[in-house]
Amino acid sequence: MTTIPQTTHASRTAGIPSILKTAVINALVALVLFSLMVGIRTEAGSDGQLTYWTRFGELASLVAVVFGGSIVIELLRQWIGPSGAERLVPPAVHTGMAFVGRFLAPALLIFALLVPVIFYNQRYILDLAILVLTYVMLGWGLNVVVGLAGLLDLGYVAFYAVGAYSYALLATNFGWSFWVCLPLAGILAAFWGMLLGFPVLRLRGDYLAIVTLAFGEIIRLVIINWQELTGGPNGVSGIPRPTLLGIPLDNSDDGLAAKLGIEYSPTHRIVFLFYLILAMALLTNWVTIRLRRLPIGRAWEALREDEVACRALGINTTSTKLTAFATGAMFGGFAGAFFATRQGFISPESFTFQESALVLAIVVLGGMGSQLGVALAALTMIGGFELFRGLETYRMLVFGMAMVLIMIWRPRGLIGHRAPTVFLTKAKAISSDLVKEGHG
Amino acid sequence: MSGESILKVDKLTMRFGGIVAVHELSFAAERRKITALIGPNGAGKTTVFNCITGFYKPSGGTIRLTHDDGRQIALERLNDFRIAKQAKVARTFQNIRLFPGMTALENLMVAQHNALMRASGFTFLGLIGVPTYRSAEASAIALATEWLRRVNLLDRADDAAGNLAYGDQRRLEIARAMCTEPALLCLDEPAAGLNARESAALSELLLSIRNELGTSILLIEHDMSVVMEISDHIVVMDHGMKIAQGSPREVRDDPKVIAAYLGTDEEEAIAVMESGS
């Protein structure tokens, strides 16, 4: 990968005729496409009749651009070599990246711990950081299902919703504290995960994906229509804020600020929320890392690699899949409870399919199964959304392009290789080419 | 003989729609012996295997497994993973089915899943890291290491199974099946694709499994040199029915076998059979 074989030299310098041929074909395709899109402009006239006029000048220049561009791209491709972008990165950068990689996780963790200190006065950044960490946690939760067990779940947002509504309803109706409701939210989400799992886990691959997608929608529709319980489209408002061991973080006399004798600031609560979600995300990470090294985690990964072989080894594949589903759902439920307490208001609009797709994109972009990769991907995706905010209308276009480019550069995600869970002499990273994606 | 047999297949029938793949097949596999199931392509050997190991539910007939302690298990009533878990029947596959993205050692650890699950208190005790689980894991690694040594893959323990050479993958799959500590080991064409030297090493490995560990082996094989060398008992199938059985010598000289197994050209058949002896 790092050495360029000399033998390809001949094949890399294709003749000028072939380059011209490619360019002419591309220009022809462009001509056909643009002749209607650009060459002829139609509009409804003042009386509703069709008026049209031709713009052959623009058409000619577009075709010329495509022609010239094809030649440039062909030349670039020959210069870079057949394997594409991989070659662009010199070996020195590769070793440098490996060096950075080793210290990236601890560095990120230290940075995360210091975020509230560095950006104390920048509410926008703190809010963004909380959002990123929420998605990191969701990504890590879904990673158990998709990355480890290889079950494609398109309805993950359902468990996020179950967690959020569990906390919101228990807290507003019974006045239970956040710390009591948090485990309950996780348990309820896990329960729903199991309930979904039973009928669904007979299915494989695409069918599993479609049914989980449907389940996500069912939960959302139930929330919208069960007005007496959930408030329907109006959502649940007035959800209590979390407390620090029973001490509220507000401006009252028994608030934390008053007790510590410091001046109250709304930022206290934001900082508290930040550390809360950081702790929850790190707990998710710790549990997942430990589970991977336990027999259940190895069975998940084995299931992703080859389900038939698992059965031949006496592994109960149904219960193994169910535990993966339930574990992922539980983390989703925790994240949902946090979301509810942070927002103070939830409605079904927060739990659309787009959320499931976003979390799944984070897992896929990060490299399925890689904890660090998922964290990086969440940072890239959620941070990227904000970064491109200045581009307004073109935001999604640029963002989509960036995603496509990353997936071309790294088809198996940012961190594609797999770390073994146990080793005799030396842990060697396993190339992503060998690791299966799983198909339900 | 019935007291000595670990597996008794009685009138086993398997139909796929209108096609009868196996028709009233009866045979027995003896304890601590190597029984080979041979026959031409499409004779129904793998179907018999899939019935025994629970991947198919037989249309008729019974399959009885008798453990050392006299416990009898009706395999046709158990389904898929329970046969490996409760009846202690392990199998390998005609087209190797390892976990390619996991290391050789991890493959052998997955094979000890059920024992480790119990030791980890169904994950809960393992999650908090109780010492009993740690010692169970250490002994699981020791067993895996022992098997890696036996199949001569100790230096590849930390390599991905998908990166191993073909012959190594075959041996690793046998080691993985043995890590489940089975009473009956079913091997589906273990010598397929191996060269002469690798086949000889395989024969040695299977003989050592039988002699040292006393595991009963049921074997499907096309490589006559392996079958004739290691089998104690051979069952010959054709068109889903048993056409002959007996010791390697008896089977080799049976004209029915020669005709069915290797076509009608008897001279060629004899030549091939003798090359394997």
Contacts between the chains, C-beta under 8 A, distances in Angstrom:
chain1	res1	chain2	res2	distance
A	287	B	127	7.1
A	290	B	126	7.9
A	290	B	127	5.7
A	291	B	123	7.1
A	291	B	127	7.1
A	294	B	116	7.9
A	294	B	120	5.5
A	294	B	123	5.6
A	294	B	126	4.5
A	294	B	127	6.8
A	295	B	109	7.7
A	295	B	112	7.8
A	295	B	113	5.2
A	295	B	116	3.9
A	295	B	117	5.0
A	295	B	120	5.8
A	295	B	123	7.6
A	295	B	126	7.4
A	296	B	117	7.0
A	296	B	120	7.6
A	296	B	123	4.8
A	298	B	102	7.7
A	298	B	106	6.4
A	298	B	109	5.9
A	298	B	110	5.2
A	298	B	113	7.2
A	299	B	110	6.5
A	299	B	113	5.4
A	301	B	99	7.3
A	301	B	101	7.5
A	301	B	102	6.3
A	301	B	106	8.0
A	302	B	99	5.1
A	302	B	102	6.8
A	302	B	110	4.4
A	302	B	113	7.9
A	304	B	101	7.9
A	305	B	98	8.0
A	305	B	99	3.7
A	305	B	100	6.3
A	305	B	101	5.5
A	305	B	102	6.3
A	306	B	97	5.2
A	306	B	98	7.3
A	306	B	99	5.7
A	306	B	100	8.0
A	308	B	55	7.7
A	308	B	93	7.6
A	308	B	97	6.0
A	309	B	93	7.3
A	309	B	97	4.1
A	309	B	98	7.0
A	309	B	99	6.7
A	310	B	81	7.6
A	310	B	110	7.5
A	311	B	54	7.9
A	311	B	55	7.7
A	311	B	80	4.6
A	311	B	81	4.6
A	311	B	84	7.3
A	312	B	53	6.5
A	312	B	55	8.0
A	312	B	84	5.9
A	312	B	90	7.2
A	312	B	91	5.2
A	312	B	93	7.4
A	312	B	97	7.5
A	312	B	177	7.8
A	313	B	81	7.9
A	313	B	84	5.8
A	313	B	90	7.4
A	313	B	110	6.4
A	313	B	111	5.1
A	313	B	113	6.5
A	313	B	176	7.2
A	313	B	177	7.8
A	313	B	180	5.8
A	314	B	81	5.2
A	314	B	82	7.6
A	314	B	83	7.8
A	314	B	84	3.3
A	314	B	85	3.5
A	314	B	113	7.0
A	314	B	114	5.5
A	314	B	180	6.1
A	315	B	81	5.9
A	315	B	110	7.5
A	315	B	113	5.1
A	315	B	114	7.4
A	316	B	81	5.3
A	316	B	85	7.5
A	317	B	80	8.0
A	317	B	81	6.6
A	323	B	123	7.6
A	418	B	101	5.9
A	420	B	102	7.1
A	420	B	103	4.7
A	420	B	105	7.6
A	420	B	106	5.9
A	420	B	158	6.6
A	421	B	106	6.2
A	421	B	109	7.9
A	422	B	103	7.8
A	422	B	105	6.0
A	422	B	106	6.1
A	422	B	109	5.9
A	422	B	141	6.8
A	423	B	103	6.9
A	423	B	105	6.6
A	423	B	157	7.5
A	423	B	158	4.8
A	424	B	105	5.9
A	424	B	141	7.6
A	424	B	145	6.6
A	424	B	154	7.9
A	424	B	157	4.4
A	424	B	158	5.9
A	425	B	157	7.1
A	425	B	158	6.1
A	426	B	158	5.8
A	427	B	158	6.7
A	428	B	103	7.6
A	428	B	158	5.3
A	428	B	159	6.7
A	428	B	160	7.9
A	430	B	101	5.7
A	430	B	102	7.5
A	430	B	103	7.1
A	430	B	160	4.5
A	431	B	160	7.1
A	431	B	163	8.0
A	434	B	100	4.9
A	434	B	101	4.7
A	434	B	160	4.9
A	434	B	162	3.8
A	434	B	163	6.6
A	435	B	100	7.7
A	435	B	101	3.4
A	436	B	100	6.9
A	436	B	101	5.7
